[in-house]
Amino acid sequence: MIDYYRIGQQIRKYRKAHGFSQEELAEKIGISVTHMSHIETGNTKLSLPVLVDIAHALEVRTDDLLNEAPPERQITFEELAATLENCTTQQIRIINEIAKATKIALEKYSDVE
């Protein structure tokens, strides 16, 4: 059975991490704010096209919306979301680029040890 509430909560988490309001995300994907609210609260079923549009707008994989992160990563995502909560869009983009560069460096140098 599909847990639409849990999926909605995942969407909410990623939306907040990107600094989007429900209105902004709804506008980006072409649905009403009411529909967006119902998706996040699990009060409506989510169609596959809308799920794909949401994932694209939030720059995540659909798997990220359908599956919760493992417990050891959940704390990290929550902390990151809290850090990004009051950032401007430009700040979030810069932090994202720094994170990407850091990940590449970690992967490169983890092979050295």
C-alpha positions, 0 to 999 in steps of 0.5 A, a space after each residue: 500500500 502506498 503511504 501518501 502521507 509519508 510521500 507528502 512529508 518527504 516532498 515538504 522536507 525537500 520543498 523547505 530545504 529549497 526554500 520554496 513555499 507551497 505556492 512557489 512549488 505549486 506554480 513551478 509545476 502548474 498545480 493549484 496551491 490547494 492540490 499542493 497542500 493536499 499532496 503534502 498532507 496525504 489527503 490526495 493521491 499523487 499522479 506519476 506526472 505530478 510526482 516527476 514534476 515535483 522531483 524535477 522542480 526540487 532537483 531530487 530523484 523520484 526515489 528520494 520522494 518515495 523513500 525515506 532516507 536511512 536513519 543515519 542520514 535523516 538527521 543530516 538532512 534535517 540539519 541541512 534543511 534547518 541550515 538552509 531555511 533562511 538562506 536566499 536562493 543565491 546562497 542555496 545555490 552557492 552552498 549546493 555548489 560547495 557541497 558538490 565540490 566537497 563530495 567530489 574531493 571526498 570521493 577522490 581522496 577516499 581512494 588514496 587512503 
